[in-house]
Amino acid sequence: MENLISIFLNSVFVGNILLAYFLGMCSFIAVSKNIDTAMGLGFAVVFVLTITTPLNWMIYYFFLAPGALSWVGLPDLDLSFLKFIMFIAVIAAIVQAIEMVIDRFSAGLYSALGVFLPLISVNCAILGASLFMVEREYTFIESVVYGFGSGVGWMLAIVAMAALRIKLRYADIPKGLEDYGIAMIVTGLMAMAFMLFSGISF
């Protein structure tokens, strides 16, 4: 249990997938102008990561990993080179399902997210979590916790950024740094602030 808590806290703070690895920056910068929209996209990313990370774990360890197909009499077959394609296919399928649900039950959020909702399919943070899960050799339960924690960390970062950008509307920003320029600077400062958590032992 202590290990799961450590994985969760690490994925939210120390190893924040956005502020430590800078994955998922495109939608982070583009959608973080409004808190409601940022929250909506954040919850969608949490849901996608919580579902796809353990699902990709099962696909990898039951079908793709070296020796994974020994249960069908093919112990020497190694399909791990297919993990990129399979992971992206799973992510795209889950995102498509979420897109249909949001369109059905929240037309306002669907309209606000616009093109960035289907772009979750190619959000490198989603794929990165699955690849990190394989690289770190997590168990199934650990992959669930890691996926959820990575999503929470991403949502925390985008909501904080949205709040800061609202405050920045009233700041006297040099003309050359308006909008995306100052957003990148603030992102860098947030990443430095999150580095302070690296000294904490979870």
N, C-alpha and C positions, 0 to 999 in steps of 0.2 A: 504493500500500500504506500509506503514511504517513497519507493521508487517511482510510482505513478504520479504522486504529488510533485516530486522533483522534476519529472519530465514535463508536466503541465506548466509549472512555474517557469521552468527554463524556456519553454517554447513561447510563453507569453512575454517574458521580460528579457532575459539574457540573450536567448537565441531567437528574438522576434524576427519572423521570416521577412518582414518588410524593412525594419530599421537596422537589422544586423546583416542581412543578406541582400537587401534592396531588390527583392522579388515582388512583382505585382505593382510596380511603380506607375505604370501607364494609367490604370483606372484609379489609383490612389491620388494622383495629381489632378486628373480630370474631373473626378466626382466629388472631391472634398471641398466644394464651394458652398454646400448646404448641409446642415447637420442631419435633417430628416433623410435626405438622399444617401448620405454617407452611412447612416444607421441601417437603412434598408439594404444597401449593397453589402455592408458589413455582416449583417445577419445571413444574407445569401451565401457569402463566402464561408462563414462558420458552418453553415449547413452542408455546403458542397465538400468542404475539407473533412468534416466529421464522417460523411458517407463514403467519399471516394478513397480516402487514405486506407481504412481497413479493407475496403472492397479490392483495392489494388494489391494489398498485402496477400489476400486470399488467392487472387489470380496469379501473383508472382510465385508464391510458395507452393501452390498446388498444381501449377501448369508450366511455369516458365523457368524456375530456378534449376540449376544443375541437379539432376536426380529427382526432380519433382514428379516426373511421370513414371516413377517406379511402380506406382499402384496400378498402372495399366500394362506393366511388363516392359517398359522402356527406361531402365535406370540410367543409361548412358546418354540420353537425349538432353541437350542443353538448349533451351529456347530463350535464354535470358536476353539475347540481342533484340527480342521483340518487345521488351518492356516499354520503350518509348511509345510505340504505336498503340499497344494495348492500354496503357495508362491514359493516353490522350482520348482514346475511343470511349473509355469508361467515363472520364470527366465530361466529355461532350454530351453523352447520353444523359447524365445526371443534370447537367446545366439546362439541357433542353426541357427536361421534366419540370425543373424549377421555373423556367421561363413561362411555361404554359400555366402553372399554378398561380404565379404572380399576375399574369395577364388576366386570369379568370377572377381572382379575388381582390386585386388592388391595381386598378387601371391607372390611378395617379402615380403610384410608385413605378409601375411598368413604363409609363411615359417619361418620368423623371430620369430613370436609369438609362433609357434609350438604348443606344448601340452597346453600352458597356455591360449590359446584362448578358447577352450572348458571348461577349468577349471574355467572360469568366472562363469559357472553355479553353481559351489560350492564355489565361492568366498564369504567368510563370510561377507564381506563389503556389498555385494548386498542384501543378506538376512537380515543383520543387519539393513539396512536402512528401509526396509519394516516393521520389527518388532518395530523399534523406532517410525516409523510413527503411528503405532497402539497404542503403549504405550503412546505417547504424544498427542493422539487424534487430529491429524491434520485434517483440512478440505481437500477437494479434491485439491483446488488450492495450499494450503500450502504443500500438499504432492508432487505436481509437483515441486514446488520451492525447497523443501527439497531434493528430489531425484537429481535434477540438481545440487544443491549446494554441495551435498555429492560427486557427481561424479567429479565436478570441484576441490574440495578439495583433493580427491584421486589422480587426475591427477597432480595437483600442487606438491603434495608430491613425486610422482614417478619421475617426470621430474627433480625436484630439486635434488633428490637422484642420478639420472643418471648423472647429471652435476657434482656433487661432486665426484662420483666414477671415472669419467674420470680424474679429477684433482688428485685423490688419486693414480693413476697409477704411478705418478712421485714422490710420497712421499716415504720416508724411513720408511716403516711399519715393526714392529717386525714380524718375521716369523710366530709365532703362531697366529697372528691376521690378516693375509692376507685374502683377499676376504670376506668371510661371517662374520668373526669376526669383522673386522673394519666396515663392513656394518651395523651390529647390534649396534655398538657403535655410529656411525653417526646417525642412526635412533633415538636412544635415545636422542642425542643432538638436533636433529631437533624437536623432541617432546617437549623438554624443551623450545626451542626457540618459538614454537607455543603457549606454555602456557602463554607467555607474552601478547598475545591477550586477555586472560581471564579478564584482568583488564579494558578492553575497554567496554563501555556500548553501545551496538548496538540498 
